Amino acid sequence: MPTQPNAVPPSLVNELSEVKRRLSAIERAPQPVNRFDRYPVIEWAAQGRPPVAGNVWSSVGIANVTGMTFDRIEVKFITDWILSGKREAEVRLAAYRHQSYYTQCVSASSVLNLTGQADRNIGTVVMRWVHGIPYGWDYSDDTTIYTIELQHRYKVGPEPYSPNRLQVYGMYKREKDKGADGGGGVDVGGGNWVAYQSGNNRSAIGYVTIPDGADESGAYGISAMHYCVGLPKERIPEATPKGWAQTWAVNSSWGRDPDITEPDL
């Protein structure tokens, strides 16, 4: 078939059609309402009493923030069993630089005291912070990683957990052992308690503590960060290098200023 004058090669027609399709898709694409950094979070378990390694800072939430865009972050977590005067915690946010086998704390927020309430409540805490990691520092180095960690420790000072639970005076035994009556109970003879069990496994009369639902180790609960998100100044203007926090169902107060030299795990 003879070629028509000024005809466009088929390959070029296809390419032009693809360009038009892409331009049309771009024009129809929705504009994002918000732009922010999202960081994956890993959970560690909070430790019960006695304190681990001398009550140093332990991490319950870790976010990899390598290559971040914003210098302000917001995190959210929940608490449980923070009881005033019994189980009180300190929390902070800290930024770390990891390179090979070396880890360096580069910045930290002030210490937030979680003093709780008189009764058990599930508390919610939101913290906003200017993390202080120099933007672009070693980002071209594939071996360097930056993390932001939510850390906790038992509140420094007098022992916050001093139980004063109700006790009863009576005979006790293992629930699977038989009592003196051959069953699960005890005998009462002459109006006096029988101070022994049948067989050779005898238990004396004594005080028995009635549990009140509290963990005897004095442990409180702190979740991992529900999220760690980088946001612009317009979204979180309250964020400062010392930190900002808002709490629900758990009382709090600010304590010591940032100190990156405090020992941690």
Phi, psi and omega in degrees: 000132181291142180285132178284143180297144178063021179285144180267131179304143182304322181297321180290324177299316179297318180295320178295321178296320179295320178297317179297321180296317181293319178298319178296320179294322178295319180295328182271351184293135179290146178275132179295138179284320181231146172238125180203160179274138174242138184235135177293145184241140176242137184260136169247154181274137175290143183268145174272172175292152002286159182303146179269131174056040176078025176063046177270172181295130176238144183267133174248347177214132182229128178238130175278113184246022179301131179079026182296163179255318185258153178263006178238139179230160172230136177230156178224140175208169180239160181232161177211145178060031169275108186243129182300128178076356182239307181225099181239145186235159168245139177227156175203166171252139181220144178251138183232146173251123182247125178216116184056236181263009185252131178235132183233129173280118185260339178194161179207155176275174171293167181274127177259117177277124174258103185263351172070199180227178183291328182244167181292133175215150170273110183265158177234135181230131173241127179240141176235139191206142168270109195288335175079010175282122182300124182296130178085358183291112176063019180293337177283349180269114184291346183267355183259131181234144176242137177230153169243129187238139170269118186242153179219162172199159177293143184301129181290139180134200179301152180306117185281345184250106180228088187291149177219062187274162181288139177234150176240152181254121181181182180275146179230158177202169174289141185295337179271351178278151177278145176276182183294340179274004181086355178243217182264003184254198178231162178265145172240116182236129179064022179081004180246148175291138173280122188267030179207166175250166175288155180084195184267348182270088185258141178239140181275165174288143179190183179277143177235128180277133178271117180299144178247016180089356182266149177283125183295342178283352181076018185285141170250172181240133173228128181280169169293168175297125175295327172201156170228112190230135175272130185227154178285167182301327181296330182277322182227070181294343182286341184300135178222166176299334177275337177106156177224144182214151172225135185233152175230131176064019173208121181286150184208165175202156179275139181247237187293155175289166180303140179211104183279000181265355180293142183293148180213172177265000000 
